[in-house]
Amino acid sequence: MRIDVLTIFPEMFPAVLDASMVGLARERDLLDVHVHNLRDWAHDRHRTTDDYPYGGGPGMVMKPEPLFEAVDQIRSETPVSGRVIFFTPAGRVLDQDLAEELAREDRLILVCGRYEGFDERALSLADLELSVGDYVLTGGEVPAMIVIDVVARLIPGVLGHELSAVDESFTSGLLEYPQYTRPPVYRGMEVPEVLLSGDHARIARWRREQSIRKTARLRPDLVERAELTDDERRAADQETSRCRDHAEEGPPDE
Ligand code: 4GY
């Protein structure tokens, strides 16, 4: 996959691109990332990419011309034009399903804004307006890094992908079960006996149940959409109502 990034802060990217699985995917030529400085498409000697908002108001707005010209040129560099993504809190919220869809693309063009936002006309360049969550950041660079990170680990051939992808689809839409490593007892806290038993069928059943209960407790919204058997659904409902009861009971008296 090829990813192009358009930003006025290209220096923010090397640490994320060089480390860990993203670095490995690039070393193995499974991922090719090009970071471009939007100021290279500015029209004046100060390399200006922002301007005052029409109608007044605080802050500055990203000028449309450098964005249009940069996207046009970057798109023309390869035969596949690629999906253009603008980062904004007003966009579709990223989740694992959308990440898997993006990981199947040959090419992505990630556009990072700054200041108070984009000239509305520039947004017509976007195939997708994307949000990484319901909060406001200072720019689209961290969201772009999130997209690079989330797709890198889904590209087939990136270390560990095959194995963990199987596990993820198995637990489809549930939180991960609790994990333990040595030592078997730490500060009085014991590793659950089942994990030391060597009984793989029992371990698999325990992990599945833990995933369901944990998800019901912490993310009841995810349990509603998860694929569960009738028995599992009952266990989840039991856990959800148990938590609700505790919440309604309020803090314990003295
Ligand atoms: N949340 N998800 C987000 C964001 C900052 C002004 C446009 C988000 O994706 N982007 O908060 N972005 C703004 C800052 C220009 C981007």
Residues whose N, C-alpha, C, O or C-beta is under 5 A from the ligand:
A	BS01	4GY	F87 T88 P89 G113 R114 Y115 E116 G117 L130 S131 V132 G133 Y135 V136 L137 T138 G139 G140 P143
